[in-house]
Amino acid sequence: MSDLPYVLVLYYSGQGATRALAERIAAGVESVAGVDARLRTVAPVSPTCEAVDPEIPAEGAIYADLDDLRNASGLALGSPTRFGNMAAPLKHFLDGTSELWLSGALIDKPATAFTSTSSLHGGQETTLVTMLMPLLHHGMVYAGLPYSETALTRTQGGGTPYGVSHLAGVRSDRPLDEHERELAFAQGARLARLTLALADARKGAS
């Protein structure tokens, strides 16, 4: 296993669109020398208490645990929208991070968020904001997308200065377009650069 600091790209994806964004963000992270990306997902939740999923998902990234988050030097958090909010499985995972909050494990680490929606005005920005709030409670340093990324003003599917977003379509079958791919990659690369800079700053303060 690499000794490099890593960015945790943590997501929930129901139909695969958010996962595609996560993979593109991870590629952006790994375009920066000196930092790795670690892709992880979260398990679905069920209203039936007896329902138990396998410990390893059938496809995609493996499930995250608290150590993945505790030891990360940066975080990219992704979810599809559910009525303008993050999806319940991701919220459930974040609700279980109190011990990291108590220990201050995430303070001064950079974070960002990303989302996918079935309709263009289906809550992209509000979903990103719902993911932002627990990150601020953890003392993380939030990094969105600056308008120096010119695709923000050209995109027809998703963008936002709060983080990259994707218009998946009502059947969740619209792939990432050129601008969405460009923005996701740029967001990952920016987070990687901030991860390295803030890790050095934390070392200097210790």
MIDOSE-1310 file (N, C-alpha, C; in nm, 2 decimals, decimal comma, always signed):
residues 206
msdl	+0,08/-0,12/+0,00/+0,00/+0,00/+0,00/+0,09/+0,12/+0,00; +0,05/+0,23/-0,07/+0,13/+0,35/-0,09/+0,13/+0,42/+0,04; +0,25/+0,49/+0,07/+0,26/+0,58/+0,18/+0,22/+0,72/+0,16; +0,18/+0,75/+0,04/+0,14/+0,88/+0,00/+0,01/+0,92/+0,07
pyvl	-0,01/+1,05/+0,10/-0,14/+1,10/+0,16/-0,25/+1,07/+0,05; -0,37/+1,05/+0,10/-0,47/+1,02/+0,00/-0,60/+1,10/+0,02; -0,67/+1,13/-0,09/-0,80/+1,19/-0,09/-0,90/+1,08/-0,09; -0,99/+1,08/+0,01/-1,10/+0,98/+0,01/-1,21/+1,03/-0,08
vlyy	-1,25/+0,96/-0,19/-1,36/+0,99/-0,27/-1,47/+0,90/-0,23; -1,56/+0,96/-0,15/-1,67/+0,88/-0,08/-1,80/+0,91/-0,14; -1,88/+0,81/-0,19/-2,00/+0,85/-0,26/-2,11/+0,74/-0,24; -2,23/+0,78/-0,27/-2,34/+0,68/-0,28/-2,39/+0,70/-0,42
sgqg	-2,42/+0,59/-0,49/-2,47/+0,60/-0,63/-2,58/+0,50/-0,65; -2,70/+0,54/-0,68/-2,81/+0,45/-0,70/-2,81/+0,39/-0,84; -2,78/+0,47/-0,95/-2,79/+0,42/-1,08/-2,66/+0,43/-1,16; -2,55/+0,48/-1,09/-2,42/+0,48/-1,16/-2,37/+0,61/-1,20
atra	-2,46/+0,71/-1,20/-2,42/+0,85/-1,25/-2,32/+0,91/-1,15; -2,35/+0,91/-1,02/-2,26/+0,97/-0,92/-2,13/+0,89/-0,91; -2,14/+0,76/-0,93/-2,02/+0,68/-0,94/-1,93/+0,73/-1,05; -1,98/+0,76/-1,17/-1,90/+0,80/-1,28/-1,83/+0,94/-1,25
laer	-1,91/+1,03/-1,18/-1,84/+1,15/-1,14/-1,73/+1,12/-1,04; -1,75/+1,03/-0,95/-1,65/+1,00/-0,85/-1,52/+0,95/-0,91; -1,54/+0,86/-1,01/-1,42/+0,81/-1,08/-1,35/+0,92/-1,16; -1,42/+1,01/-1,21/-1,35/+1,12/-1,28/-1,28/+1,21/-1,18
iaag	-1,34/+1,24/-1,07/-1,28/+1,32/-0,97/-1,15/+1,25/-0,92; -1,16/+1,12/-0,90/-1,04/+1,04/-0,86/-0,93/+1,05/-0,96; -0,96/+1,05/-1,09/-0,86/+1,07/-1,19/-0,79/+1,20/-1,18; -0,87/+1,31/-1,15/-0,82/+1,44/-1,13/-0,72/+1,45/-1,01
vesv	-0,76/+1,38/-0,90/-0,67/+1,37/-0,78/-0,54/+1,31/-0,82; -0,55/+1,20/-0,89/-0,42/+1,12/-0,92/-0,34/+1,19/-1,03; -0,39/+1,29/-1,10/-0,31/+1,37/-1,19/-0,21/+1,45/-1,12; -0,22/+1,47/-0,99/-0,13/+1,55/-0,91/-0,03/+1,46/-0,84
agvd	+0,10/+1,49/-0,87/+0,20/+1,40/-0,81/+0,20/+1,42/-0,66; +0,22/+1,31/-0,59/+0,24/+1,31/-0,44/+0,11/+1,28/-0,36; +0,00/+1,25/-0,43/-0,12/+1,22/-0,36/-0,20/+1,11/-0,43; -0,26/+1,02/-0,36/-0,34/+0,92/-0,41/-0,49/+0,95/-0,39
arlr	-0,57/+0,87/-0,47/-0,72/+0,88/-0,45/-0,76/+0,74/-0,40; -0,86/+0,74/-0,30/-0,91/+0,62/-0,25/-1,06/+0,62/-0,27; -1,12/+0,54/-0,36/-1,26/+0,53/-0,39/-1,33/+0,44/-0,29; -1,44/+0,49/-0,23/-1,52/+0,41/-0,14/-1,66/+0,45/-0,15
tvap	-1,75/+0,36/-0,13/-1,89/+0,39/-0,13/-1,95/+0,35/+0,01; -2,08/+0,37/+0,02/-2,15/+0,34/+0,14/-2,27/+0,24/+0,11; -2,30/+0,16/+0,21/-2,41/+0,06/+0,19/-2,55/+0,13/+0,18; -2,64/+0,07/+0,10/-2,78/+0,12/+0,11/-2,84/+0,10/+0,24
vspt	-2,94/+0,18/+0,27/-3,02/+0,16/+0,40/-3,15/+0,10/+0,36; -3,21/+0,03/+0,46/-3,34/-0,04/+0,44/-3,43/-0,02/+0,55; -3,56/+0,00/+0,52/-3,66/+0,02/+0,63/-3,68/-0,11/+0,71; -3,64/-0,22/+0,65/-3,65/-0,35/+0,71/-3,53/-0,39/+0,80
ceav	-3,55/-0,39/+0,93/-3,43/-0,41/+1,01/-3,35/-0,54/+0,99; -3,42/-0,64/+0,94/-3,36/-0,77/+0,92/-3,28/-0,77/+0,79; -3,29/-0,68/+0,70/-3,22/-0,68/+0,57/-3,07/-0,65/+0,59; -2,99/-0,74/+0,54/-2,85/-0,73/+0,55/-2,78/-0,75/+0,42
dpei	-2,70/-0,65/+0,38/-2,63/-0,66/+0,25/-2,50/-0,73/+0,27; -2,44/-0,79/+0,16/-2,30/-0,85/+0,18/-2,20/-0,74/+0,22; -2,10/-0,79/+0,29/-1,99/-0,70/+0,33/-1,92/-0,63/+0,22; -1,92/-0,69/+0,10/-1,85/-0,64/-0,01/-1,95/-0,62/-0,12
paeg	-1,97/-0,50/-0,18/-2,07/-0,48/-0,29/-2,04/-0,57/-0,41; -2,14/-0,60/-0,49/-2,12/-0,68/-0,61/-2,03/-0,61/-0,71; -2,04/-0,48/-0,72/-1,95/-0,41/-0,82/-1,92/-0,27/-0,76; -1,82/-0,21/-0,82/-1,78/-0,07/-0,78/-1,68/-0,08/-0,66
aiya	-1,67/+0,04/-0,60/-1,58/+0,05/-0,48/-1,63/-0,03/-0,36; -1,54/-0,06/-0,27/-1,58/-0,13/-0,15/-1,64/-0,02/-0,05; -1,71/-0,07/+0,06/-1,77/+0,01/+0,15/-1,66/+0,08/+0,24; -1,69/+0,21/+0,27/-1,60/+0,29/+0,36/-1,62/+0,25/+0,50
dldd	-1,51/+0,27/+0,58/-1,53/+0,26/+0,73/-1,47/+0,39/+0,79; -1,48/+0,40/+0,91/-1,44/+0,53/+0,98/-1,29/+0,55/+0,96; -1,21/+0,45/+0,95/-1,06/+0,46/+0,94/-1,03/+0,52/+0,80; -1,11/+0,49/+0,70/-1,08/+0,55/+0,57/-1,10/+0,70/+0,58
lrna	-1,19/+0,75/+0,65/-1,22/+0,89/+0,67/-1,12/+0,95/+0,77; -1,09/+0,88/+0,88/-1,00/+0,93/+0,98/-0,86/+0,96/+0,92; -0,81/+0,87/+0,84/-0,68/+0,87/+0,79/-0,66/+0,95/+0,66; -0,77/+0,99/+0,60/-0,77/+1,07/+0,47/-0,71/+1,21/+0,50
sgla	-0,64/+1,26/+0,40/-0,58/+1,39/+0,40/-0,68/+1,49/+0,33; -0,78/+1,44/+0,26/-0,87/+1,52/+0,19/-1,00/+1,44/+0,16; -1,11/+1,50/+0,13/-1,24/+1,43/+0,11/-1,31/+1,49/+0,00; -1,36/+1,41/-0,09/-1,46/+1,44/-0,19/-1,58/+1,36/-0,16
lgsp	-1,70/+1,42/-0,14/-1,82/+1,36/-0,10/-1,93/+1,37/-0,21; -1,99/+1,26/-0,25/-2,08/+1,26/-0,36/-2,21/+1,19/-0,33; -2,32/+1,24/-0,38/-2,45/+1,18/-0,37/-2,54/+1,22/-0,48; -2,63/+1,13/-0,52/-2,75/+1,18/-0,60/-2,84/+1,26/-0,51
trfg	-2,93/+1,34/-0,57/-3,02/+1,42/-0,49/-3,14/+1,34/-0,46; -3,19/+1,36/-0,34/-3,32/+1,31/-0,30/-3,40/+1,42/-0,24; -3,49/+1,48/-0,33/-3,57/+1,59/-0,29/-3,48/+1,71/-0,24; -3,38/+1,74/-0,32/-3,29/+1,85/-0,28/-3,20/+1,82/-0,17
nmaa	-3,18/+1,70/-0,13/-3,10/+1,66/-0,01/-3,01/+1,55/-0,05; -2,90/+1,52/+0,03/-2,82/+1,40/+0,00/-2,90/+1,28/+0,03; -2,86/+1,17/-0,03/-2,93/+1,04/-0,02/-2,91/+0,99/+0,12; -3,01/+0,91/+0,17/-3,01/+0,86/+0,31/-2,89/+0,77/+0,34
plkh	-2,84/+0,69/+0,25/-2,72/+0,61/+0,28/-2,60/+0,69/+0,32; -2,58/+0,80/+0,25/-2,46/+0,88/+0,28/-2,49/+0,96/+0,41; -2,61/+1,01/+0,43/-2,64/+1,07/+0,56/-2,63/+0,98/+0,67; -2,67/+0,85/+0,66/-2,65/+0,75/+0,76/-2,51/+0,73/+0,80
fldg	-2,42/+0,73/+0,70/-2,28/+0,71/+0,72/-2,22/+0,83/+0,80; -2,26/+0,95/+0,75/-2,21/+1,07/+0,82/-2,26/+1,09/+0,96; -2,38/+1,04/+0,98/-2,44/+1,05/+1,12/-2,36/+0,96/+1,22; -2,28/+0,87/+1,16/-2,20/+0,78/+1,25/-2,06/+0,82/+1,27
tsel	-2,03/+0,95/+1,24/-1,89/+1,00/+1,25/-1,86/+1,08/+1,37; -1,95/+1,07/+1,47/-1,93/+1,15/+1,59/-1,80/+1,14/+1,66; -1,74/+1,02/+1,66/-1,61/+1,00/+1,73/-1,50/+1,08/+1,66; -1,52/+1,09/+1,52/-1,42/+1,17/+1,45/-1,44/+1,32/+1,48
wlsg	-1,56/+1,36/+1,50/-1,59/+1,50/+1,54/-1,53/+1,53/+1,68; -1,55/+1,43/+1,78/-1,51/+1,45/+1,91/-1,35/+1,46/+1,92; -1,29/+1,39/+1,83/-1,14/+1,39/+1,84/-1,08/+1,49/+1,75; -1,16/+1,56/+1,67/-1,11/+1,66/+1,58/-1,03/+1,61/+1,46
alid	-1,06/+1,48/+1,42/-0,97/+1,41/+1,33/-0,97/+1,48/+1,19; -1,08/+1,55/+1,15/-1,09/+1,61/+1,02/-1,06/+1,76/+1,01; -1,03/+1,82/+1,13/-1,01/+1,96/+1,13/-0,90/+2,01/+1,04; -0,92/+2,11/+0,96/-0,82/+2,17/+0,87/-0,79/+2,08/+0,75
kpat	-0,87/+1,98/+0,72/-0,85/+1,90/+0,60/-0,94/+1,95/+0,49; -0,90/+1,96/+0,36/-0,99/+2,01/+0,26/-1,09/+1,91/+0,22; -1,21/+1,96/+0,17/-1,32/+1,88/+0,13/-1,39/+1,95/+0,02; -1,46/+1,87/-0,06/-1,55/+1,92/-0,16/-1,66/+1,82/-0,18
afts	-1,76/+1,86/-0,27/-1,88/+1,77/-0,29/-1,92/+1,77/-0,43; -1,99/+1,67/-0,47/-2,04/+1,65/-0,61/-2,17/+1,58/-0,61; -2,26/+1,60/-0,71/-2,39/+1,54/-0,71/-2,44/+1,51/-0,86; -2,54/+1,43/-0,87/-2,61/+1,40/-0,99/-2,76/+1,41/-0,97
tssl	-2,83/+1,46/-1,07/-2,97/+1,47/-1,06/-3,04/+1,42/-1,19; -3,16/+1,38/-1,19/-3,23/+1,34/-1,31/-3,29/+1,46/-1,39; -3,31/+1,57/-1,32/-3,35/+1,69/-1,39/-3,26/+1,81/-1,37; -3,25/+1,90/-1,46/-3,16/+2,01/-1,45/-3,18/+2,09/-1,33
hggq	-3,30/+2,12/-1,29/-3,33/+2,20/-1,17/-3,39/+2,12/-1,06; -3,33/+2,00/-1,04/-3,38/+1,90/-0,95/-3,31/+1,91/-0,81; -3,24/+2,02/-0,78/-3,19/+2,03/-0,65/-3,04/+2,01/-0,64; -2,97/+2,03/-0,75/-2,82/+2,01/-0,76/-2,75/+2,10/-0,65
ettl	-2,78/+2,23/-0,64/-2,71/+2,31/-0,55/-2,75/+2,29/-0,41; -2,88/+2,26/-0,38/-2,92/+2,24/-0,24/-2,86/+2,11/-0,19; -2,85/+2,01/-0,28/-2,79/+1,88/-0,24/-2,64/+1,90/-0,20; -2,57/+1,98/-0,28/-2,43/+2,01/-0,24/-2,42/+2,08/-0,11
vtml	-2,51/+2,17/-0,08/-2,51/+2,25/+0,04/-2,54/+2,15/+0,16; -2,63/+2,05/+0,14/-2,65/+1,96/+0,25/-2,53/+1,88/+0,29; -2,45/+1,85/+0,19/-2,32/+1,78/+0,21/-2,22/+1,87/+0,28; -2,22/+2,00/+0,24/-2,13/+2,09/+0,30/-2,14/+2,11/+0,45
mpll	-2,27/+2,11/+0,50/-2,29/+2,14/+0,64/-2,22/+2,04/+0,74; -2,23/+1,91/+0,72/-2,15/+1,83/+0,82/-2,00/+1,84/+0,80; -1,95/+1,88/+0,68/-1,81/+1,90/+0,67/-1,76/+2,02/+0,75; -1,84/+2,13/+0,75/-1,81/+2,24/+0,83/-1,81/+2,21/+0,98
hhgm	-1,91/+2,13/+1,02/-1,91/+2,09/+1,16/-1,79/+2,01/+1,20; -1,73/+1,94/+1,11/-1,61/+1,87/+1,13/-1,49/+1,95/+1,13; -1,50/+2,08/+1,09/-1,39/+2,17/+1,09/-1,31/+2,16/+0,96; -1,37/+2,10/+0,85/-1,30/+2,09/+0,73/-1,30/+2,22/+0,65
vyag	-1,21/+2,23/+0,56/-1,19/+2,35/+0,47/-1,26/+2,32/+0,34; -1,37/+2,39/+0,31/-1,45/+2,35/+0,19/-1,39/+2,42/+0,06; -1,38/+2,35/-0,04/-1,33/+2,40/-0,17/-1,43/+2,36/-0,28; -1,49/+2,46/-0,34/-1,58/+2,44/-0,45/-1,50/+2,45/-0,59
lpys	-1,57/+2,50/-0,69/-1,51/+2,52/-0,82/-1,50/+2,67/-0,85; -1,38/+2,72/-0,87/-1,37/+2,86/-0,91/-1,41/+2,89/-1,05; -1,45/+3,01/-1,08/-1,49/+3,05/-1,22/-1,38/+3,06/-1,31; -1,26/+3,04/-1,27/-1,14/+3,03/-1,36/-1,16/+2,90/-1,44
etal	-1,24/+2,81/-1,39/-1,27/+2,69/-1,48/-1,38/+2,73/-1,57; -1,34/+2,76/-1,70/-1,43/+2,83/-1,79/-1,55/+2,74/-1,83; -1,54/+2,61/-1,81/-1,65/+2,52/-1,84/-1,77/+2,55/-1,75; -1,75/+2,61/-1,64/-1,86/+2,65/-1,55/-1,96/+2,74/-1,63
trtq	-1,92/+2,82/-1,72/-2,01/+2,91/-1,79/-2,05/+2,86/-1,92; -2,00/+2,74/-1,96/-2,03/+2,68/-2,09/-2,12/+2,56/-2,07; -2,12/+2,50/-1,95/-2,19/+2,37/-1,93/-2,34/+2,38/-1,95; -2,40/+2,28/-2,01/-2,54/+2,27/-2,03/-2,61/+2,16/-1,94
gggt	-2,52/+2,09/-1,87/-2,57/+1,98/-1,79/-2,55/+2,01/-1,64; -2,43/+2,05/-1,60/-2,41/+2,06/-1,45/-2,28/+2,13/-1,43; -2,27/+2,20/-1,32/-2,15/+2,28/-1,29/-2,16/+2,32/-1,14; -2,18/+2,44/-1,12/-2,20/+2,51/-0,99/-2,07/+2,54/-0,92
pygv	-2,05/+2,66/-0,87/-1,93/+2,69/-0,79/-1,93/+2,61/-0,66; -2,04/+2,55/-0,62/-2,04/+2,47/-0,49/-1,97/+2,33/-0,52; -1,96/+2,29/-0,64/-1,90/+2,16/-0,68/-1,96/+2,11/-0,81; -1,90/+2,02/-0,87/-1,94/+1,97/-1,00/-2,08/+1,89/-0,98
shla	-2,16/+1,90/-1,08/-2,29/+1,83/-1,08/-2,31/+1,77/-1,22; -2,40/+1,68/-1,23/-2,43/+1,61/-1,36/-2,58/+1,59/-1,38; -2,62/+1,62/-1,50/-2,76/+1,59/-1,54/-2,76/+1,45/-1,60; -2,82/+1,36/-1,52/-2,82/+1,22/-1,56/-2,94/+1,18/-1,65
gvrs	-3,05/+1,27/-1,65/-3,17/+1,24/-1,73/-3,27/+1,15/-1,65; -3,39/+1,16/-1,69/-3,50/+1,09/-1,62/-3,48/+0,94/-1,61; -3,40/+0,88/-1,70/-3,38/+0,74/-1,70/-3,23/+0,71/-1,65; -3,17/+0,81/-1,60/-3,03/+0,80/-1,55/-2,94/+0,74/-1,66
drpl	-2,96/+0,77/-1,78/-2,88/+0,71/-1,89/-2,80/+0,81/-1,97; -2,80/+0,94/-1,92/-2,72/+1,04/-1,99/-2,57/+1,03/-1,94; -2,47/+1,00/-2,02/-2,34/+1,00/-1,97/-2,28/+1,14/-1,94; -2,17/+1,14/-1,87/-2,11/+1,27/-1,84/-2,07/+1,33/-1,98
dehe	-2,10/+1,46/-1,99/-2,06/+1,53/-2,11/-1,92/+1,59/-2,10; -1,88/+1,65/-2,21/-1,74/+1,70/-2,21/-1,71/+1,80/-2,09; -1,81/+1,89/-2,07/-1,79/+1,99/-1,97/-1,79/+1,93/-1,83; -1,89/+1,84/-1,80/-1,90/+1,78/-1,67/-1,77/+1,70/-1,64
rela	-1,72/+1,63/-1,74/-1,59/+1,55/-1,72/-1,48/+1,65/-1,69; -1,47/+1,76/-1,77/-1,37/+1,86/-1,74/-1,37/+1,91/-1,60; -1,49/+1,95/-1,56/-1,51/+2,01/-1,43/-1,48/+1,91/-1,31; -1,52/+1,79/-1,33/-1,50/+1,68/-1,23/-1,35/+1,66/-1,21
faqg	-1,28/+1,65/-1,33/-1,13/+1,63/-1,32/-1,06/+1,75/-1,26; -1,11/+1,87/-1,30/-1,04/+1,99/-1,24/-1,07/+2,00/-1,09; -1,19/+1,96/-1,04/-1,22/+1,96/-0,90/-1,14/+1,87/-0,82; -1,11/+1,75/-0,88/-1,03/+1,65/-0,82/-0,88/+1,70/-0,81
arla	-0,83/+1,76/-0,92/-0,70/+1,81/-0,92/-0,68/+1,93/-0,82; -0,78/+2,01/-0,81/-0,77/+2,12/-0,71/-0,77/+2,07/-0,57; -0,85/+1,97/-0,54/-0,86/+1,92/-0,41/-0,73/+1,85/-0,37; -0,66/+1,79/-0,47/-0,53/+1,72/-0,45/-0,43/+1,83/-0,41
rltl	-0,43/+1,94/-0,49/-0,33/+2,04/-0,46/-0,35/+2,10/-0,32; -0,47/+2,12/-0,28/-0,50/+2,18/-0,15/-0,47/+2,08/-0,04; -0,49/+1,95/-0,07/-0,46/+1,84/+0,02/-0,31/+1,85/+0,06; -0,22/+1,86/-0,04/-0,08/+1,86/-0,02/-0,04/+1,99/+0,06
alad	-0,10/+2,11/+0,02/-0,07/+2,23/+0,08/-0,11/+2,23/+0,23; -0,23/+2,19/+0,26/-0,28/+2,19/+0,39/-0,21/+2,09/+0,48; -0,17/+1,97/+0,42/-0,10/+1,87/+0,50/+0,03/+1,93/+0,54; +0,10/+2,01/+0,46/+0,23/+2,07/+0,49/+0,20/+2,18/+0,60
arkg	+0,09/+2,25/+0,59/+0,06/+2,35/+0,69/+0,04/+2,29/+0,83; -0,03/+2,18/+0,83/-0,06/+2,11/+0,96/+0,07/+2,06/+1,02; +0,16/+2,01/+0,93/+0,29/+1,96/+0,99/+0,37/+2,08/+1,05; +0,36/+2,19/+0,98/+0,44/+2,31/+1,03/+0,38/+2,36/+1,16
as	+0,25/+2,34/+1,18/+0,18/+2,39/+1,30/+0,20/+2,30/+1,42; +0,24/+2,18/+1,39/+0,25/+2,08/+1,50/+0,38/+2,08/+1,57
